[in-house]
Structure formats: C-alpha cells, structure tokens
C-alpha cells in the first residue's frame, strides 16, 4: 500500500485549490458538473417542478408552465465565448443558457435565459402565432413579455370593435305616411315613421347583439285645441338579424318624433372581438410600430387605455378611452342611462384632449 509522504502535501494543496476554483455540484470536473446540472434541470423541467426550477432559473417565474421531453444521451453542451458560459441543448428546439455566478466556494451555475422551454395554453399560443406575437427563435423571456402584454389585447379588441360598430349605422327618421284625425283638421296628426339599420360589414350580426332606442311625442286632444296636451315617451326596437352588407327596417306611429333613433349594443367589445375577429398575421408588429410612434409623439405620457370616472352635474359618468398617437377613441356612460354607452372620438393636443361625441 502506498503511504503518503510529507513531500506529497504540496501536490494535494494544489489539487484542492484547483477543485475549489471550479464551481462544483458533485465533482471537480467542469464538464461533468455542467452535464449534471443539465440533467438535474432537465428532470425538474420534465416534471414541471416550477418551485425547484426557480432556484436554478429565477426568470422562470414569467412562465405559466414549462414543457420538456428529452433523452439524456441527446444533450449537447457548447461553451460560450466568455468563460463560465454554456449553452445546453435538449433537442426539440429547447435550449438554456447557463452562466457561472460567484467565485471560489460561492460559485454556482445558474440559468440566465432559455428558448422553447416556456409553455402556454394551446389557444393562447395559436393566437400569438396568428397575430405575429410569437416569433420562432425568440427568447422565452421576450416571448413571456409579449404573451403577458394585456395592453395589446385590449387595444386590438377595442380598435376592432370600434371599427365594426362604426360600420353598423341607423338612419334618421323618415315619414312613411300620415293620417289626420279629429276636429278641427290638423289638431291630432298620427304619422308612420321609419328608420333603417344598415350593416356595412362582412359579418352576419345577430339581432340580439343590438337594439334601437327612440323617443316619440303624442298629442292628446282636450275640449278645445288650447286644452290639448303632449307627452313624450321612450321605446326600444329589438334588433333584427343583419346579413353581411344587409339592412333591417323599423317603423312606428306617433304624433311626432323627438330626435333621431339611436343604435345601442348589447354586447361588449370583447364579445364582438371573440365572435368576429380574424387575424391577418401582422397585428403585433403594427401594435409595436404604433406604440413607438405614440412614445415619439407625446413621450408616452398619455399612450394607452384609461378608465375615468366623475360626474356631470348630479349624474355620475364613466368614460373609457384609448389614446393612440394624437387620436382618441372611446365610449362613455351616464348612470342615468342604465349602462348604455355612447361612442366618442377626440384629438390629443399639446396641453389637453378635445373630445367629440359620436353616436
């Protein structure tokens, strides 16, 4: 048996110092250590053990879940240009970038970035691909930032719904025919008034999605004409199914009409978006371009979507607006209208926002 000599102590000290200077999990070999790290991380990822993975990859908190299936024999490790940096490829377009953090006894390996590891619900990923939000080769952290960008979805649904609603219009009242009753002639006129809802879109819109509001005036005869009285009342036409580029007609009898009919929607912007929206593939790129334009226009101080509450006189009001560049679009609702929203547009100037009502 070999016996240790005092002269061998110098060699042992050098060996120990070398082992400590290389970050270790279970051995002094750097390649072995990275391989073991890759296996440990891969096994945890394969089991979707997010809590444990956070210790090795803090950035994984941005993921809903992870998806990884791999064969240990297929793992490929590539050293980076900088010391202590490695790329671990698991196959199936999944890879992680590993860096060495700390020195000496505190040195350890940690994941700095990944590609293809984060997993998302199937419907969300399909939507991301169809709108250009997803790009092949995009780092998981960047993809997560895009997937969690709620402003994009709100902006997209708002713009789409606003465009659709602006292309469904109701005409002014027109007199279809009129009859004169009572004595003397002209004291009590009843006429039939009509209006038309026109669908200028390529979508088939169910009648349950909208309604037409109106106000009418009726004349009630007294014993003499100076004793006649008038009353005003409100009414609602239930919506009729609208074919693409089709129309629906409505009529009523009244002494007179107060104002024009108004088209009101029974569904939210989100419901219209989910029902009719079809991606073209460039929506997210357009969103990013517009976002940069907004930031350049007004330093980002007003860009985005806002919900404002307040009161006009004694009536509470809720206003929802989206500012894009110098354009303002939105809707508002008085509580007295029982939740019926009216559309509005506006323009951003240097010092204020000018709003215009639009039914």
Secondary structure as GFF3:
##gff-version 3
##sequence-region A 1 359
A	DSSP	three_ten_helix	6	8	.	.	.	ID=ss1
A	DSSP	alpha_helix	9	21	.	.	.	ID=ss2
A	DSSP	alpha_helix	30	46	.	.	.	ID=ss3
A	DSSP	alpha_helix	50	56	.	.	.	ID=ss4
A	DSSP	three_ten_helix	58	62	.	.	.	ID=ss5
A	DSSP	beta_strand	65	66	.	.	.	ID=ss6
A	DSSP	three_ten_helix	72	74	.	.	.	ID=ss7
A	DSSP	beta_strand	76	79	.	.	.	ID=ss8
A	DSSP	beta_strand	85	91	.	.	.	ID=ss9
A	DSSP	beta_strand	94	101	.	.	.	ID=ss10
A	DSSP	three_ten_helix	104	106	.	.	.	ID=ss11
A	DSSP	beta_strand	108	115	.	.	.	ID=ss12
A	DSSP	beta_strand	118	119	.	.	.	ID=ss13
A	DSSP	alpha_helix	122	131	.	.	.	ID=ss14
A	DSSP	alpha_helix	140	147	.	.	.	ID=ss15
A	DSSP	alpha_helix	150	166	.	.	.	ID=ss16
A	DSSP	beta_strand	168	170	.	.	.	ID=ss17
A	DSSP	beta_strand	174	181	.	.	.	ID=ss18
A	DSSP	beta_strand	188	199	.	.	.	ID=ss19
A	DSSP	three_ten_helix	207	209	.	.	.	ID=ss20
A	DSSP	beta_strand	210	220	.	.	.	ID=ss21
A	DSSP	three_ten_helix	225	227	.	.	.	ID=ss22
A	DSSP	beta_strand	229	238	.	.	.	ID=ss23
A	DSSP	beta_strand	247	254	.	.	.	ID=ss24
A	DSSP	beta_strand	256	257	.	.	.	ID=ss25
A	DSSP	beta_strand	262	265	.	.	.	ID=ss26
A	DSSP	alpha_helix	269	276	.	.	.	ID=ss27
A	DSSP	alpha_helix	283	298	.	.	.	ID=ss28
A	DSSP	beta_strand	304	312	.	.	.	ID=ss29
A	DSSP	beta_strand	315	324	.	.	.	ID=ss30
A	DSSP	beta_strand	327	334	.	.	.	ID=ss31
A	DSSP	three_ten_helix	335	337	.	.	.	ID=ss32
A	DSSP	beta_strand	342	348	.	.	.	ID=ss33
A	DSSP	beta_strand	353	358	.	.	.	ID=ss34
###
